[in-house]
Amino acid sequence: MKIVVCIISAFLLLGAAGRVFAEPVAGITRIGYSIQIGAFSEVGNAERLTARLQEKGIEAFYFKKENGLYAVRFGDFRRRDEARKTAKKLVSENVISCYFIAPPQISAKEQVTQPSDKPGPPVKTKKANDMGYIAARTAERFVGIPYRWGGNTVVDGMDCSGFARAVYNLCGVNIPRTSGEQFRIGQKIIKDELVDGDLVFFGNSEYQITHVGIYVGNNRFVHAPKRGEDIKVSPLDGNGFAKRFVGGRRYF
């Protein structure tokens, strides 16, 4: 069977995240090449494809792009040809059809900008918190989406950490799978110093983390509340979260 790879606008496919992020902290790795499939108008189609891939042992996730369509992404390949080989195998097995190889995010602490009122060469401007801002805005695009990390095969409580992991994956950063592991890695941040993109953790203690969300500013965070509910925005001081707040972590 002849394999035809759909040519899709890289701008639309990479719209879920920006191209610049700060160097991640120790213990956090960058995502390499990944495989992206689909431009679904219905979230259910993206969810079903994700579940099918997960049944094959592939850690896939779905997300909403800037254009309002949904896509599925998975993989962390060191080389483009490795990603393409895996994608072609899935095509031959009729698991997927059209795909796009997403390149790694650019690693940089400086973003090149050109002031509109000044002629001359581009000026490098320090953008140390770009990845956090991008992570927060990416998280906000998930709001209202029913989210189930791992289909029906994972234990309760995994959806919230899976959601955080998916958002960071789109930003080019690989964080651990569980909320407890996520809490143990990263820079400790107190509540008054939270910025966009920080993860916020809840539980009975630092040793019993039960929930995690992504801080998006103004004392609010985005999270997957529990299985069967849509992703939502909640206040840190509301709905019992204030009493269970354990701390924040930063990975950029």
Residue pairs with C-beta under 8 A, 6 or more apart in sequence:
1 91
1 92
3 88
3 91
3 92
5 87
5 98
5 99
5 100
6 97
6 98
6 99
6 100
8 39
8 98
8 100
10 100
12 39
12 65
12 66
12 67
12 69
13 36
13 65
13 71
13 100
13 102
14 102
15 65
15 66
15 67
16 63
16 64
16 65
16 66
16 71
16 138
16 141
16 170
17 105
17 134
17 135
17 138
17 170
17 171
17 172
18 105
18 130
18 131
18 134
18 171
19 105
19 106
20 105
20 106
20 108
20 111
20 127
20 130
20 131
20 134
21 105
21 106
21 107
21 108
21 130
21 131
21 134
21 171
21 172
21 173
21 252
22 109
22 127
22 128
22 129
22 130
22 131
22 252
23 107
23 109
23 252
24 30
24 173
24 251
24 252
25 185
25 186
25 187
25 250
25 251
25 252
27 185
27 186
28 173
28 174
28 175
28 185
28 186
28 251
29 173
29 174
30 104
30 105
30 107
30 172
30 173
30 174
31 76
31 104
31 105
31 169
31 172
31 173
31 174
32 75
32 76
32 77
32 78
32 79
32 83
32 104
33 75
33 76
33 77
33 78
33 79
33 80
33 82
33 83
33 101
33 102
33 103
33 104
34 73
34 74
34 75
34 76
34 77
34 83
34 101
34 102
34 169
35 73
35 74
35 75
35 83
35 86
35 87
35 90
35 99
35 100
35 101
35 102
36 71
36 72
36 73
36 99
36 100
36 101
36 102
37 49
37 71
37 72
37 73
37 96
37 98
37 99
37 100
38 45
38 46
38 49
38 70
38 71
38 72
38 98
39 65
39 69
39 70
39 71
40 46
40 49
40 69
40 70
40 71
41 69
41 70
42 70
43 62
43 64
43 70
43 145
43 146
45 70
46 62
46 70
46 71
46 72
47 62
47 146
47 148
49 60
49 62
49 72
49 96
50 60
50 61
50 62
50 72
50 151
51 148
51 151
52 95
53 60
53 72
53 74
53 95
54 60
54 150
54 151
54 153
55 151
56 95
58 74
58 75
59 74
60 72
60 73
60 74
61 72
61 73
61 74
61 149
61 162
61 165
61 166
61 169
62 70
62 71
62 72
62 73
63 70
63 71
63 73
63 138
63 141
63 142
63 166
63 167
63 170
64 70
64 141
64 142
64 145
65 71
65 141
66 141
73 102
73 169
73 170
75 83
75 86
76 174
77 83
77 86
80 101
80 103
83 101
84 101
87 96
87 99
87 101
90 96
90 99
91 97
91 99
104 172
105 171
105 172
107 172
109 126
109 127
109 128
110 124
110 125
110 126
110 127
111 124
111 125
111 127
111 130
112 122
112 123
112 124
112 125
113 122
113 123
113 124
113 125
114 122
114 123
115 123
128 252
129 195
129 196
129 197
129 252
131 171
131 172
131 173
131 197
131 252
132 195
132 196
132 197
132 198
132 250
132 252
133 196
133 197
134 171
134 197
135 167
135 168
135 171
135 196
135 197
135 214
136 196
136 197
136 214
136 215
136 216
136 217
136 222
137 196
137 216
138 167
138 170
138 171
139 167
139 214
139 216
139 222
140 216
140 222
140 233
142 163
142 167
142 222
142 231
143 222
143 230
143 231
143 232
143 233
144 230
144 231
144 232
145 230
145 231
146 228
146 229
146 230
146 231
147 159
147 162
147 163
147 224
147 230
147 231
148 159
148 227
148 228
149 158
149 159
149 161
149 162
149 163
149 165
149 166
149 224
150 158
150 159
150 162
154 162
156 226
156 227
157 179
157 210
157 211
158 177
158 178
159 224
159 226
159 227
160 179
160 211
160 212
160 213
160 223
160 224
160 225
161 177
161 178
161 179
161 182
161 212
162 177
162 224
163 214
163 223
163 224
163 231
164 175
164 179
164 182
164 199
164 212
164 213
164 214
165 175
165 176
165 177
165 182
167 214
168 174
168 175
168 251
171 197
173 251
173 252
175 182
175 185
175 186
175 251
176 182
176 184
176 185
179 201
179 203
179 209
179 210
179 211
179 212
180 209
182 199
182 201
182 212
182 249
183 199
183 201
183 206
183 209
183 212
183 246
183 247
183 249
185 249
185 251
186 199
186 249
186 250
186 251
187 249
187 250
187 251
188 247
188 248
188 249
189 198
189 247
189 248
189 249
189 250
190 247
190 248
191 236
191 245
191 247
191 248
193 248
194 200
194 215
194 248
195 215
195 217
195 250
196 215
196 216
196 217
197 214
197 215
197 250
197 252
198 214
198 215
198 248
198 249
198 250
199 212
199 213
199 214
199 215
199 248
199 249
199 250
199 251
200 212
200 213
200 214
200 215
200 221
200 236
200 245
200 247
200 248
201 209
201 211
201 212
201 245
201 246
201 247
201 248
201 249
202 209
202 210
202 211
202 212
202 213
202 241
202 244
202 245
202 246
203 209
203 210
203 211
203 244
203 246
204 210
204 244
205 246
206 246
206 247
209 246
210 244
211 223
211 244
212 223
213 221
213 222
213 223
213 234
214 221
214 222
214 223
215 221
215 236
215 248
216 222
216 233
219 235
219 236
219 237
220 233
220 234
220 235
220 236
221 233
221 234
221 236
222 231
222 232
222 233
223 231
223 232
223 234
224 231
225 231
225 232
225 234
234 241
235 241
236 242
236 245
